[in-house]
Amino acid sequence: MAIILDTLAQIVGRTPFWVWVVLFILIKRGIKLSQDNSVSLKRTVIMPFIFICWGLDRVLESFKYPLLTLILYVLMILVGAFFGYLLYRNRKYYVKDNILFQEGSWLPLTIILINFSFKYILNVYMSVNTESMGMLNFNLIYAIISGATVGLFLGSLFKAYRAKQLLVG
């Protein structure tokens, strides 16, 4: 048990400070989305943008098979976006004072935490097992998980965009 706690302490201690800042911002945003709030497509793009940049940086800078990994990453973003749209299909939107609002939901925070957790675990694994970045199977696993989880955000973004088109014009 002491070895596990020591390992966890090392992992958390070696995590760059900016990662914890990003997690704090993402949790804050997810909690805000649990309440009814106005929809800003510009703000809605922030989370997918953070995770796409994080994934692309890793794919293009660290992996031995960047082209194949990138292709699968993009395909999985599309798959994830489809499932994200389905997850958010029942999300309600309304207009108040000519501003689009969405009903609050804990789903965004859940997706944020799942996305962050997968990314964090994959990146810890890569830092502990640096040879994994040169292994085709790991490159593909990373692309599948990272692409699909980012796509979930994009599905939500598309749903908000469609609601804005239909309700606000």
N, C-alpha and C positions, 0 to 999 in steps of 0.2 A: 504493500500500500504506500509506503514511504517513497518508493521508486516512482510510482505513478504521480504522486503529488509533486515530487521534485521535477519530473519531466514536464508536467503541466506548468509549473512555476517558471521553468526555463523557456518554454514556448511563449507564455504570456509576456515574460520579461524581455525576450528578444524581438517581440513584435514592435515594429516601428510605431512611434507615437501617432503619426498621421493616420494609421489604420484605426486607432481608437477614436480619433477625431471624426473620421468618416462614419464609423459605427454610431457614434453619438448623434451626428447629424441625421443619419438614416432613421434611427429610432425616434428621434424628435419628429421627423416628417411623418413616419408611420403612425405615431400617436395622434398627430394633428388630423390625419386622414380618417381616424376613427370617429370623428365628429363631422357633421355637415359643414362643408366649406366650399368657397368659390373655386372654380376650375381655371387654372392658368396653364395653358398648354406649354408655355415656356418653363414653368416650374416642374411640370410633369415630365419633361424631358431630362431633368437633372439626374434622377436615379439611373435610368437606362444608360445615360451618357457616362456616368462614373463607372458603372460595371462593364460597359463595352470597352472603355479606355483601359481599364484594369486587365480585361481579358486579352485585348489586342496587343497590349504591351508585352504580356507574357508570351503569347503565341509568336509574335514577330521577332522578339528579342532573345528568347530563351530556348525555344524548341528546335530540335534537329529537323523536324519535318514541317516547317511553317506553312508551305503552300497547301498541302493536304489538310493540315489542321485548320487552316483558315477557311478552306472550302466547307469542311464539316461544321465549323463554328457558325458560319453564315447560314447554312442549311438548318442547323438546330435553332438558331435565332428565329427563323421562320416557323418552325414547328412549335417552339415555345410561345411565339406570338399568337398562333392559332389557339393553343390551349389557354393562354392568358385571356384572350378575347372570350372564350367559352366560360372561364372562371368568373369573368366580370359581366357576363351577359345579363344578369339580373340586377346589376347596379342601377339605381334610380338617379335620374338627373332632373333638375327643375330650373326654371328661370325666375329670378327675383330681381326687380329693378334693371332688367335687361342684362343681367349677369348670370352666367351658367353656374349652378351649384350641383354638387353631388352629395348624396346621402353618405353619412359616415359608415365605415366598415373596418373591421379588424383584419380583413383579408390583405390589404396592402402591407401592414406591419408583418403579418405572417410571411408573405412573399419576400419582403425585405430581409427578415431574419434567416429564412431558408437560403436565400441567395448569398447573403454575407457568410453564413456558416459554411456552405459548400466551397465558396471561394477561399475562405480562410483555411479550411482543412486541406484543400488542394495545394495551396501555397505553402503551408507548413510542411506537408509531405514532400513537396519539391525542394524545400530548403534542407530538410533532413536527408532526403535521398536525391542528391543532385543528379545522379545518373538517370533518374526517371525522365528528365527533359530530353534525353537522347533516345528514349524508347518509344517506338511507334504506338504501341498499345496505350501507353499513358498519355501521349499527345492526343490521341483520339478520344480517350475517356475525358480528358480535360475539355476538349472541344464540345463534346456532347453535353456534359454537365453545365459548363459555363454558357454555352450558346442557348440551351433550353431555358435556363433560369433567367438570363437577360431577356429572352423573348417573352417571358411572362409579363415583364414590365411594359414591353412594347404592345402587347395585347391590350393592356389597360389603357395605354396612351391612345391606341386606335379607337377603343370604345369611347373615350372622352372626346376625341376628335369628331367621331360620328354624331355623338349627342350634341355637340356644339353646332354642327352643320344643321341638324334637324330642328333644334330648339331655338337657336339664336339666329342662324342664317349666315 
